[in-house]
Amino acid sequence: MSLCEQFQVDLRHAMKSGDKVRLSTLRLLTAAIKNRQIDKGGVLDDTEALDTVRLATKQRREAIALARQYSREDIAQQEERELAILEAYLPAQLSTEALVQHINTVLQELDATSEKDLGRVMRALMPVVHGRADGATVNRLVRERLASALSKTH
């Protein structure tokens, strides 16, 4: 069963069970997928459907940050519930330790030692961790590792 089909099955289950948060979240996700299908002019494969879920989770995280910034805890909690539902469809995320190991491996392979190497490192690293780590987190950790490597050489 494709991921898009799984969303439809889960949507029907949410309707039958009366889970309003899950139902509204899956309806929004289904609408986003249909919009991408219209843009593409065909059915999405699982990778494209996962990209849509990733985008939706990113939007929820941004909404949570904004809600907290403006002291709207009620909205933040609602967005967190929706985020938890969406994250269940994503592949398991890499732990920070595993991510740091990948970063160290790439840094050694590329002999990267300064901030100038950030682009090369990110280009080599992102295909390896795509979908299993947030790009902003990867970027922050790479910058930290490059800064510590730079401080060790001076």
Backbone as a chain_set.jsonl record, in Angstrom:
{"seq": "MSLCEQFQVDLRHAMKSGDKVRLSTLRLLTAAIKNRQIDKGGVLDDTEALDTVRLATKQRREAIALARQYSREDIAQQEERELAILEAYLPAQLSTEALVQHINTVLQELDATSEKDLGRVMRALMPVVHGRADGATVNRLVRERLASALSKTH", "coords": {"N": [[0.839, -1.174, 0.0], [0.577, 2.176, -0.902], [1.889, 5.263, 0.422], [0.136, 7.428, 0.149], [-2.275, 6.072, -0.138], [-2.362, 4.943, 2.394], [-2.754, 7.227, 3.939], [-5.379, 7.839, 3.212], [-6.767, 5.614, 4.221], [-6.24, 5.914, 6.953], [-7.503, 8.34, 7.336], [-10.188, 7.653, 6.976], [-10.463, 5.936, 9.2], [-10.088, 7.795, 11.249], [-12.348, 9.349, 10.88], [-14.369, 7.492, 11.506], [-13.737, 6.898, 14.175], [-14.018, 9.313, 15.413], [-11.978, 11.038, 16.046], [-11.118, 14.12, 16.173], [-8.889, 15.866, 15.944], [-6.937, 14.303, 14.632], [-8.393, 13.776, 12.32], [-8.773, 16.374, 11.166], [-6.11, 17.084, 10.761], [-5.219, 15.101, 8.964], [-6.913, 15.652, 6.863], [-5.987, 18.181, 6.046], [-3.412, 17.414, 5.266], [-4.011, 15.635, 3.187], [-5.177, 17.425, 1.392], [-2.943, 19.014, 0.805], [-1.355, 17.117, -0.467], [-2.954, 16.529, -2.69], [-2.841, 19.011, -3.972], [-0.12, 19.062, -4.666], [-0.127, 16.9, -6.414], [-1.702, 17.917, -8.462], [-0.074, 20.014, -9.315], [2.099, 18.514, -10.212], [0.915, 16.922, -12.089], [0.206, 14.304, -11.971], [0.168, 11.178, -10.107], [1.598, 11.099, -6.846], [4.668, 9.614, -5.808], [5.905, 7.582, -3.064], [8.156, 8.9, -1.985], [7.789, 11.563, -2.747], [5.392, 12.041, -1.436], [6.252, 11.777, 1.205], [7.933, 13.99, 1.297], [6.02, 15.98, 1.244], [4.803, 15.536, 3.71], [6.983, 16.13, 5.353], [7.285, 18.865, 4.804], [4.864, 19.777, 5.87], [5.293, 19.167, 8.58], [7.408, 20.867, 9.112], [6.139, 23.327, 8.773], [4.376, 23.188, 10.924], [6.166, 23.225, 13.09], [7.242, 25.796, 12.806], [4.915, 27.28, 13.219], [4.401, 26.633, 15.883], [6.588, 27.825, 17.145], [6.076, 30.534, 16.543], [3.58, 30.859, 17.806], [4.286, 30.505, 20.479], [6.026, 32.615, 20.747], [4.278, 34.748, 20.692], [2.855, 34.309, 22.978], [0.727, 32.423, 22.844], [-0.235, 29.83, 23.984], [-2.284, 27.954, 23.757], [-2.687, 27.653, 20.987], [-0.156, 26.738, 20.297], [-0.091, 24.248, 21.61], [-2.116, 22.882, 20.209], [-0.961, 22.796, 17.654], [1.252, 21.22, 18.269], [0.034, 18.766, 18.821], [-0.924, 18.149, 16.268], [1.51, 18.024, 14.947], [2.671, 15.754, 16.142], [1.025, 13.761, 15.116], [1.617, 13.913, 12.372], [4.377, 13.37, 12.38], [4.436, 10.678, 12.883], [4.279, 9.444, 10.454], [6.692, 9.801, 9.281], [10.03, 8.57, 8.547], [12.149, 7.004, 11.024], [13.986, 9.264, 12.998], [17.416, 10.26, 12.993], [19.551, 9.839, 15.784], [21.193, 12.347, 17.779], [23.814, 11.597, 18.309], [24.315, 9.658, 16.301], [24.032, 11.26, 14.077], [26.146, 13.063, 14.441], [28.252, 11.268, 14.145], [27.998, 10.643, 11.396], [28.535, 13.181, 10.377], [31.197, 13.571, 11.258], [32.468, 11.553, 9.793], [32.079, 12.444, 7.132], [33.426, 14.89, 7.292], [36.068, 13.985, 7.678], [36.447, 12.497, 5.307], [36.312, 14.513, 3.37], [38.273, 16.143, 4.2], [37.707, 18.502, 5.585], [38.087, 21.58, 7.19], [37.424, 24.193, 7.785], [35.06, 26.977, 7.908], [34.665, 27.615, 5.284], [34.394, 25.25, 3.995], [31.825, 24.436, 4.42], [29.668, 24.311, 2.528], [30.496, 22.24, 0.772], [30.562, 20.099, 2.574], [27.883, 19.96, 3.42], [26.616, 19.356, 0.971], [27.606, 16.801, 0.521], [26.724, 15.463, 2.765], [23.886, 15.735, 3.136], [22.403, 14.045, 1.245], [22.855, 11.583, 2.46], [21.645, 11.717, 4.977], [19.118, 12.556, 4.425], [15.762, 13.131, 5.1], [15.94, 11.835, 7.495], [16.957, 13.54, 9.273], [16.728, 16.886, 10.381], [17.35, 19.629, 8.276], [18.214, 22.14, 9.24], [19.181, 21.487, 11.757], [21.257, 19.755, 11.052], [22.907, 21.551, 9.681], [23.58, 23.327, 11.761], [24.998, 21.577, 13.505], [27.125, 20.807, 11.833], [28.407, 23.264, 11.47], [29.201, 23.714, 14.136], [30.99, 21.57, 14.483], [32.915, 22.192, 12.549], [33.807, 24.637, 13.555], [34.925, 23.805, 15.978], [36.93, 22.173, 14.976], [38.457, 24.069, 13.704], [39.305, 25.622, 15.862], [40.943, 23.825, 17.135], [43.082, 23.632, 15.438], [44.314, 26.028, 15.692]], "CA": [[0.0, 0.0, 0.0], [1.369, 3.402, -0.974], [1.706, 6.181, 1.538], [-1.087, 8.186, -0.105], [-3.39, 5.172, 0.195], [-2.371, 4.823, 3.858], [-3.384, 8.447, 4.465], [-6.828, 7.715, 3.01], [-7.259, 4.615, 5.18], [-6.18, 6.539, 8.274], [-8.53, 9.373, 7.346], [-11.474, 6.97, 7.222], [-10.45, 5.482, 10.597], [-10.275, 8.98, 12.101], [-13.768, 9.716, 10.771], [-15.163, 6.511, 12.246], [-13.448, 6.945, 15.609], [-14.368, 10.621, 15.942], [-10.752, 11.738, 16.464], [-11.216, 15.369, 15.403], [-7.566, 16.419, 15.653], [-6.356, 13.456, 13.586], [-9.193, 13.975, 11.112], [-8.454, 17.667, 10.543], [-4.708, 17.042, 10.329], [-5.124, 14.273, 7.763], [-7.587, 16.366, 5.766], [-5.043, 19.188, 5.558], [-2.341, 16.708, 4.58], [-4.568, 15.132, 1.933], [-5.325, 18.578, 0.503], [-1.597, 19.388, 0.359], [-0.921, 16.092, -1.421], [-3.71, 16.734, -3.936], [-2.276, 20.195, -4.622], [1.147, 18.652, -5.293], [-0.459, 16.042, -7.548], [-2.162, 18.794, -9.542], [1.123, 20.694, -9.817], [2.929, 17.533, -10.912], [0.164, 16.371, -13.21], [0.137, 12.858, -11.813], [0.167, 10.656, -8.75], [2.874, 11.204, -6.143], [5.224, 8.386, -5.252], [6.077, 7.673, -1.612], [9.17, 9.901, -1.662], [7.162, 12.879, -2.871], [4.403, 12.146, -0.355], [7.018, 12.039, 2.428], [8.373, 15.385, 1.245], [4.854, 16.778, 1.62], [4.662, 15.396, 5.165], [8.088, 16.895, 5.951], [6.938, 20.271, 4.692], [3.797, 20.041, 6.838], [5.875, 19.175, 9.924], [8.191, 22.1, 9.225], [5.175, 24.407, 8.973], [3.865, 23.088, 12.305], [7.22, 23.693, 14.005], [7.291, 27.255, 12.703], [3.703, 27.802, 13.853], [4.592, 26.474, 17.328], [7.524, 28.87, 17.58], [5.379, 31.825, 16.494], [2.545, 30.885, 18.841], [4.953, 30.706, 21.773], [6.577, 33.969, 20.724], [3.185, 35.674, 20.981], [2.18, 33.828, 24.195], [-0.51, 31.718, 22.515], [0.053, 28.444, 24.335], [-3.366, 27.114, 23.246], [-2.396, 27.359, 19.585], [1.067, 25.93, 20.281], [-0.441, 22.879, 21.99], [-2.857, 22.306, 19.083], [0.025, 22.514, 16.603], [2.071, 20.091, 18.737], [-0.754, 17.534, 18.617], [-0.903, 17.878, 14.828], [2.886, 17.644, 14.615], [2.867, 14.364, 16.57], [0.315, 12.899, 14.158], [2.377, 13.919, 11.116], [5.688, 12.74, 12.565], [4.268, 9.222, 12.888], [4.425, 8.965, 9.078], [8.073, 9.989, 8.844], [10.97, 7.538, 8.995], [12.802, 7.292, 12.308], [15.008, 10.291, 12.922], [18.727, 9.892, 13.526], [19.893, 10.45, 17.064], [22.261, 13.352, 17.648], [25.095, 10.886, 18.275], [24.464, 9.059, 14.978], [24.227, 12.361, 13.147], [27.518, 13.552, 14.635], [29.138, 10.275, 13.527], [27.945, 10.873, 9.949], [29.225, 14.447, 10.114], [32.638, 13.336, 11.422], [32.918, 10.745, 8.656], [32.143, 13.305, 5.95], [34.506, 15.865, 7.512], [37.339, 13.302, 7.433], [36.544, 12.149, 3.89], [36.533, 15.722, 2.576], [39.355, 16.888, 4.845], [37.139, 19.824, 5.822], [38.622, 22.139, 8.43], [37.019, 25.58, 8.033], [33.701, 27.354, 7.511], [34.627, 27.656, 3.826], [34.043, 23.911, 3.53], [30.447, 24.125, 4.816], [28.872, 23.922, 1.362], [30.928, 20.904, 0.316], [30.157, 19.118, 3.585], [26.428, 19.824, 3.374], [26.272, 18.651, -0.274], [27.94, 15.376, 0.673], [26.038, 14.891, 3.928], [22.423, 15.741, 3.071], [21.82, 12.844, 0.646], [23.006, 10.462, 3.385], [20.732, 11.851, 6.118], [17.856, 13.121, 3.943], [14.55, 12.542, 5.648], [16.157, 11.277, 8.832], [17.471, 14.62, 10.12], [16.313, 18.221, 9.976], [18.448, 20.339, 7.63], [18.729, 23.202, 10.114], [19.959, 20.824, 12.806], [22.481, 19.274, 10.415], [23.725, 22.722, 9.411], [24.101, 23.816, 13.05], [26.012, 20.643, 13.999], [28.306, 20.891, 10.964], [29.087, 24.513, 11.824], [29.861, 23.501, 15.432], [32.136, 20.668, 14.293], [33.941, 22.94, 11.811], [34.361, 25.642, 14.472], [35.806, 23.126, 16.943], [38.112, 21.725, 14.229], [39.242, 25.259, 13.45], [39.931, 26.044, 17.116], [41.994, 22.86, 17.463], [44.248, 23.848, 14.592], [44.97, 27.294, 16.056]], "C": [[0.888, 1.242, 0.0], [1.05, 4.301, 0.217], [0.429, 7.002, 1.366], [-2.326, 7.343, 0.211], [-3.512, 5.007, 1.708], [-3.022, 6.045, 4.498], [-4.902, 8.36, 4.348], [-7.447, 6.73, 4.001], [-7.297, 5.229, 6.585], [-7.223, 7.642, 8.422], [-9.899, 8.768, 7.624], [-11.571, 6.483, 8.668], [-10.686, 6.646, 11.548], [-11.725, 9.44, 12.056], [-14.63, 8.791, 11.622], [-14.96, 6.612, 13.748], [-13.804, 8.291, 16.236], [-13.179, 11.408, 16.466], [-10.628, 13.013, 15.632], [-9.856, 15.955, 15.04], [-6.908, 15.626, 14.531], [-7.088, 13.685, 12.263], [-8.833, 15.286, 10.425], [-7.02, 17.697, 10.025], [-4.57, 16.25, 9.033], [-5.847, 14.918, 6.581], [-6.665, 17.434, 5.176], [-3.903, 18.541, 4.776], [-2.817, 16.186, 3.222], [-4.735, 16.261, 0.925], [-3.966, 19.012, -0.047], [-1.085, 18.391, -0.682], [-1.654, 16.26, -2.749], [-3.188, 17.949, -4.689], [-0.964, 19.853, -5.322], [0.9, 17.759, -6.5], [-0.919, 16.874, -8.74], [-0.97, 19.516, -10.162], [1.976, 19.758, -10.667], [2.224, 17.009, -12.161], [0.093, 14.865, -13.159], [0.172, 12.474, -10.351], [1.558, 10.783, -8.138], [3.357, 9.827, -5.726], [5.458, 8.608, -3.756], [7.096, 8.732, -1.21], [8.576, 11.303, -1.713], [6.108, 13.096, -1.786], [5.108, 12.432, 0.972], [7.545, 13.471, 2.451], [7.234, 16.322, 1.64], [4.635, 16.715, 3.128], [5.76, 16.19, 5.868], [7.8, 18.394, 5.921], [5.857, 20.643, 5.713], [4.349, 20.063, 8.268], [6.704, 20.437, 10.147], [7.261, 23.284, 9.482], [4.624, 24.382, 10.394], [4.898, 23.583, 13.303], [7.325, 25.215, 13.993], [6.087, 27.886, 13.389], [3.807, 27.713, 15.38], [5.498, 27.582, 17.847], [6.843, 30.237, 17.584], [4.318, 31.938, 17.588], [3.163, 31.136, 20.212], [5.529, 32.118, 21.87], [5.504, 34.99, 21.105], [2.309, 35.197, 22.142], [0.812, 33.209, 23.913], [-0.292, 30.223, 22.718], [-1.028, 27.499, 23.819], [-3.123, 26.711, 21.793], [-1.16, 26.468, 19.486], [0.757, 24.472, 20.616], [-1.209, 22.172, 20.874], [-1.888, 21.914, 17.961], [0.918, 21.334, 16.996], [1.336, 18.77, 18.569], [-0.749, 17.158, 17.137], [0.485, 17.41, 14.385], [3.145, 16.181, 14.985], [2.194, 13.394, 15.604], [1.115, 12.79, 12.864], [3.707, 13.189, 11.248], [5.603, 11.223, 12.581], [4.457, 8.634, 11.483], [5.864, 9.076, 8.568], [8.96, 8.838, 9.296], [11.629, 7.96, 10.302], [13.926, 8.288, 12.105], [16.312, 9.776, 13.529], [18.916, 10.554, 14.886], [21.014, 11.461, 16.826], [23.617, 12.678, 17.538], [25.343, 10.286, 16.892], [24.718, 10.136, 13.926], [25.643, 12.918, 13.236], [28.517, 12.569, 14.027], [29.168, 10.444, 12.009], [28.72, 12.137, 9.583], [30.735, 14.254, 10.202], [33.207, 12.546, 10.255], [33.089, 11.612, 7.415], [33.265, 14.331, 6.092], [35.866, 15.237, 7.235], [37.52, 12.985, 5.955], [36.895, 13.362, 3.032], [37.701, 16.553, 3.081], [38.926, 18.341, 5.069], [37.6, 20.341, 7.177], [38.148, 23.55, 8.721], [35.586, 25.812, 7.558], [33.564, 27.399, 5.989], [34.176, 26.319, 3.244], [32.589, 23.536, 3.807], [29.607, 23.633, 3.646], [29.207, 22.531, 0.864], [30.436, 19.833, 1.272], [28.647, 18.88, 3.516], [25.985, 19.078, 2.115], [26.544, 17.155, -0.163], [27.074, 14.711, 1.746], [24.531, 14.755, 3.74], [21.825, 14.53, 2.351], [21.869, 11.63, 1.584], [21.952, 10.51, 4.495], [19.361, 12.374, 5.722], [16.653, 12.375, 4.521], [14.699, 11.997, 7.05], [16.739, 12.303, 9.784], [17.035, 15.952, 9.526], [17.521, 18.98, 9.418], [19.056, 21.422, 8.499], [19.595, 22.618, 11.224], [21.296, 20.342, 12.246], [23.431, 20.452, 10.196], [24.364, 23.236, 10.701], [25.213, 22.91, 13.566], [27.285, 20.673, 13.148], [29.097, 22.149, 11.294], [29.842, 24.365, 13.148], [31.104, 22.642, 15.27], [33.265, 21.391, 13.552], [34.591, 23.984, 12.711], [35.3, 24.986, 15.479], [37.061, 22.612, 16.242], [39.044, 22.899, 13.968], [39.981, 25.713, 14.71], [41.046, 25.082, 17.541], [43.259, 23.08, 16.658], [44.99, 25.135, 14.94], [45.502, 27.258, 17.435]], "O": [[1.824, 1.352, 0.791], [0.057, 4.105, 0.918], [-0.283, 7.245, 2.34], [-3.304, 7.847, 0.763], [-4.618, 4.94, 2.245], [-3.754, 5.921, 5.48], [-5.626, 8.754, 5.262], [-8.519, 6.982, 4.551], [-8.279, 5.073, 7.31], [-7.762, 7.851, 9.508], [-10.676, 9.307, 8.412], [-12.624, 6.596, 9.294], [-11.401, 6.506, 12.54], [-12.274, 9.873, 13.069], [-15.506, 9.241, 12.36], [-15.906, 6.432, 14.516], [-13.885, 8.4, 17.459], [-13.35, 12.346, 17.245], [-10.098, 12.988, 14.522], [-9.687, 16.486, 13.942], [-6.382, 16.21, 13.584], [-6.458, 13.775, 11.209], [-8.61, 15.302, 9.214], [-6.749, 18.271, 8.97], [-3.88, 16.682, 8.11], [-5.439, 14.749, 5.431], [-6.572, 17.576, 3.957], [-3.479, 19.061, 3.744], [-2.1, 16.287, 2.226], [-4.466, 16.079, -0.263], [-3.849, 19.34, -1.228], [-0.454, 18.782, -1.664], [-1.047, 16.146, -3.814], [-3.099, 17.923, -5.917], [-0.722, 20.302, -6.442], [1.621, 17.84, -7.495], [-0.574, 16.579, -9.884], [-0.867, 19.619, -11.385], [2.506, 20.152, -11.706], [2.866, 16.693, -13.163], [-0.065, 14.214, -14.191], [0.201, 13.33, -9.467], [2.567, 10.601, -8.818], [2.561, 8.973, -5.337], [5.231, 9.706, -3.247], [6.916, 9.398, -0.19], [8.828, 12.127, -0.835], [5.951, 14.207, -1.279], [4.625, 13.232, 1.773], [7.597, 14.096, 3.51], [7.461, 17.339, 2.295], [4.318, 17.726, 3.754], [5.497, 16.852, 6.872], [8.046, 19.101, 6.898], [5.93, 21.698, 6.343], [3.924, 20.884, 9.08], [6.703, 21.005, 11.239], [7.559, 24.143, 10.312], [4.426, 25.434, 11.003], [4.556, 24.281, 14.257], [7.478, 25.844, 15.04], [6.218, 28.908, 14.063], [3.354, 28.612, 16.087], [5.207, 28.203, 18.869], [7.014, 31.012, 18.525], [4.177, 32.985, 18.219], [2.618, 31.896, 21.013], [5.52, 32.735, 22.936], [5.799, 35.985, 21.767], [1.163, 35.625, 22.278], [-0.146, 33.441, 24.652], [-0.179, 29.457, 21.761], [-0.727, 26.355, 23.475], [-3.333, 25.556, 21.42], [-1.127, 25.542, 18.675], [1.285, 23.563, 19.976], [-0.979, 20.99, 20.62], [-1.991, 20.826, 17.394], [1.297, 20.536, 16.139], [1.946, 17.762, 18.213], [-0.588, 15.988, 16.791], [0.612, 16.512, 13.552], [3.772, 15.451, 14.217], [2.735, 12.328, 15.31], [1.274, 11.697, 12.321], [4.119, 12.473, 10.336], [6.598, 10.547, 12.32], [4.763, 7.45, 11.346], [6.204, 8.501, 7.533], [8.68, 8.199, 10.31], [11.658, 9.145, 10.636], [14.715, 8.177, 11.167], [16.306, 8.966, 14.456], [18.491, 11.689, 15.103], [21.692, 11.426, 15.798], [24.476, 13.12, 16.775], [26.45, 10.387, 16.362], [25.513, 9.947, 13.005], [26.264, 13.21, 12.214], [29.523, 12.989, 13.455], [30.237, 10.394, 11.4], [29.466, 12.158, 8.603], [31.474, 14.715, 9.331], [34.306, 12.837, 9.781], [34.107, 11.534, 6.728], [33.976, 14.611, 5.128], [36.728, 15.872, 6.627], [38.604, 13.175, 5.403], [37.676, 13.257, 2.086], [38.076, 17.549, 2.462], [39.673, 19.278, 4.785], [37.517, 19.639, 8.185], [38.433, 24.075, 9.797], [34.985, 24.963, 6.9], [32.463, 27.238, 5.463], [33.642, 26.263, 2.136], [32.163, 22.433, 3.466], [28.902, 22.632, 3.772], [28.315, 21.735, 0.569], [29.951, 18.785, 0.845], [28.191, 17.737, 3.55], [25.073, 18.253, 2.18], [25.791, 16.341, -0.697], [26.736, 13.533, 1.636], [23.954, 13.747, 4.149], [20.805, 14.018, 2.812], [21.012, 10.751, 1.503], [21.428, 9.474, 4.905], [18.521, 12.615, 6.589], [16.556, 11.151, 4.434], [13.706, 11.724, 7.725], [16.992, 12.005, 10.951], [16.983, 16.112, 8.307], [18.593, 18.971, 10.023], [20.272, 21.609, 8.501], [20.622, 23.192, 11.586], [22.338, 20.5, 12.882], [24.622, 20.356, 10.492], [25.556, 23.544, 10.725], [26.251, 23.395, 14.014], [28.392, 20.576, 13.678], [30.324, 22.105, 11.387], [30.976, 24.828, 13.277], [32.15, 22.941, 15.845], [34.437, 21.22, 13.889], [35.801, 24.194, 12.637], [36.35, 25.54, 15.802], [38.14, 22.61, 16.834], [40.266, 22.752, 14.004], [41.135, 26.136, 14.642], [41.985, 25.484, 18.229], [44.362, 22.768, 17.107], [46.14, 25.324, 14.545], [46.083, 28.24, 17.898]]}, "num_chains": 1, "name": "protein.A"}
